[in-house]
């Protein structure tokens, strides 16, 4: 219990040590995307700004609006919420290709932009030469909700607005902004893989604590593969390449070594495991635990259909650990966070067992893993210590029967390869093997 309380204290201190004092990323959407108008028309553009990770220290009012081929006649007033919404009225004054660009110059990640191209035609009965948009000068100066002057925008600048990116751009466009984040995440993953293969089980919890600090609180849970599946389904290509990497790496490795990401690297799993108190731990009855584990597949299918239908990642909007790592979220997400954390104290890794979408995906792929924990019949003395001790944090271990000669069975779909059962066995009868000894 003392060790569990120490971990809870460390998590509490970390949450304040790396409190969100720097901006990470925000998602911007500008609609309509490519309208066609005539000279003199006024178009209302809707900007949606979602602070997707940490609470951004760059005020939303410091969002620059630049226009080529027209002028802003009403910069609008921000309506704060989730997302924050700004409606801008732009009058287009020159025939040709006009551009409206939104810019946020983030001190952490650099310049974030989204733009829309407008085809402006002359009024009937008039003749005017088509005027291309001019090139853009330096950093943004105009801000929303204030007196805004138009600035020319480069017509040749690459499109940044999510769905308008080509697949080739989507695979690489994220690198300038997210390279450091991705490399940090990859470093934690590589460290976990090395320690796992080296069977350094004593270093697993220190690594989880480090992952919680770095990829959880410091990076705000981004990048993180847990919600990547739903992001792919939205069709937004803004960081598609990054999302594919984050999703495919744990999946590919699970085909060889099972759910090692869950057990050795995941900050969400770390937060639950480190605050679990053995003295207060309640063992979920098998009759309840086993059916409840199917819930994560139902949630995965349900939210996948909703995301495909609406194009909105509703799971991400209310994901409780995103709220924990960023100190921001909806009222519902704070309620869910409180419930999951309280549940984690008395039940090990409830989010991993019953809710996590990545856990559901890896549970499917891990069934194909060649590296599974299996009992050695010649070494097992049928003491049932591995099962009766309740050492498995995901309830993946059970006995194949109630008799004295029963052998342990480890469900590869739920096993996170933490090594606790291996360490508990007095005869070393449980181990990761490429072939089933039973």
C-alpha positions, 0 to 999 in steps of 0.5 A: 500500500505504501508503494501505491500511495507513493505512486499516487503522490508522484502522479499528483506532483507531476500533474502540477510540475508539468501544468500546461504552460505551453501550447501544443496543437489546435485544430482549425476548420474554415468553411465554406472551403472553396466558394465561387462569388462575383465581385462585390459579394459578401461571404460569411466564413465560419472558423472552428477552433478546437484546442485539441491537446493542452489549454493553449496559452495563445489567446484565441483572439490572437488568430490572424486573418489574412485576405488577398483579393478582398477585404474584411468588413466584419471580423466577428466576435468569438463564441467560446465553447467546444469548438470555439467559433468565429464568423467572419464577413469578407467582401471580395473586390477583385476578380480572379483567385482570392484567398482567405487564410487563418494563422496562429503563430504558436510559440511551441509548434510554430505557424498553424494555418488553414485557408480557403480559395475563392473564385471571384468572377466579374459582374455581368456586363463588365470586363476586368483582367483576372488578378492573381493573389499576391505573395505573403509577407512575414508573420501574421499581424491582424487579429480576430475580434479587433480592427483587422487590415487585410494582408496579401496571401500567397496563392501558391502556398500548400493547402492546410485544411484537413480534407483538402490535403492530398494523400502524399501531403497527408503522409508528410505534412505533419513532420515539421510540427510534430517531429519532436513529439513523435520522436519522444513517443518513439523513444519511449516505445523503443525503450519499452521494447528493449526492456521487455525483450531483455526481461527487465521487469523491475524497470517496467513501472519506472518506465511507465512513470516516465511515459506518464510524465513525458508522453502524458502530462508533458506532451498532453497525450499527443501523439498517442495511439489510443484514439488514432483509429477514430481520427482516421475515420474522420477523414481529416488528413492534417496529421494522417501520416502521424496517426498511421504511424502511431496506430500501426506500430503497436499493431505490428508489434502485437503480432509478434509480442502481443500487447506490450504497448499496453503493459510497458509504454502506455501513459493511460495504462500507467496512470491507472496501474500506478494509483491502484491500491492493493489493500483496497483492490476488489477482484471482479467476479469472472462472471462479470469480468468476462462479459464486461470485457466485450464492452470495449468491442461494442464501444469500438464498433459503435463509435466507429460507426458514429465517426464514419457517419458524422465525421466527428470524433466524439470519443476524443471529445470526452476521452477522460485521460485526454482531460487528465493530461491537458487539464481541460475538457467537457463537463462529461469528460471530467465526470468520466475521469473521476469515475475511471480514476476512482475505479482504478484504485479498486480495480486494476486497469478498468479503462484498459479492460473494458473501454479502450479502443486501442485495447480492443484492436490490440486484443484482436491482433494479439490473438495472432501473436506467436509470443504468448505466456504458456505453462510448462507441464513438466515444471508446473506443480499446480499450486494455483499461486499465479491465479489465487494471488490476483497478480494479473492486472487485466484478469487474463489468467485463469485455471483450466479447471477447478481440480488439483491438476489444473493448469493456468490459461493466459488469454493472449487477447487480454495479456499485457505481458507485464511479467507478474505471473512469471515472477509469482511462479515459484518454479518458473513454469510460466514464460514467454515462448514462441510455441505452446508447451501445454 
